[in-house]
Amino acid sequence: MHNVYQLKKAKILKLVRENDNTVTLKLRFDEQKSFKFLAGQFMQVGLPGFGECPISISSNPKESSKQFSLIIREAGELTRKLNQLKADDFVYARGPFGNGFPEVNRNLILIAGGCGFIPLRSVYEENKNRKDIKIQLLIGCATASGIVFRRELARIKEKHDLSLILEKETLPEFSDSKGLVTKLIKENELLADALVFICGPAAMHKSVIDELMKKNVASASIYVSFERRMHCGVGVCQHCAVGAKYVCRDGPVFGLEFLKANSLLN
């Protein structure tokens, strides 16, 4: 019987500093070949004496037999300790947990706010080389210092339709104006017949969806990640309850039609 509480030791193969308080940890279990995950799922990650926390997986699911990546943003004692680790150190992890994004079977629009591109990156990596679909990325962030994957996003822009906007300043390499990600939805022509995956602060969900509705995007094509509400992973602690549902057990990815039917949108 699989024990969901069983921790496994994962070695840090490489650590990449994304900005002043955020690092990418590239990890591998001893039994990595048997590890599999879906884009949109998350892990529980921790260190002895410091507890654990839920972190979305940001790497390509197709490469799960080799390694997986987690982005750690410093927000407390545990994440501060994780930020101080180095290559060849170890962390302890369990998972994956939750439900991932659905299979991408047509054009794809990724809409991210704040750190929202972290789990969406997994979707992008899985589909970036496909010739049968087009990919459009709309990303909003408060400041340039808060951007994760800045160099990578610049490279993505050369290959796919990527628009990035900042709320409090301009970033000439991406945009000469300021605003929220909703501004990008208004100003850009969206891909036709596309799946739309959204991830960001809960406060942005309704406004983003309202703008998509104005552009006649079908509700059945829209999926939202509530990854910021993740907690224990098994629906026991009650902290991620949204109505009668649990984000960690029933999500973190929900279809818009399901959200509307269960009154789960603010």
Summary of the structure (lengths in Angstrom):
residues: 266
radius of gyration: 17.9
end to end distance: 38.4
largest distance: 55.4
contacts: 858
relative contact order: 0.14
helix: 27%
strand: 33%
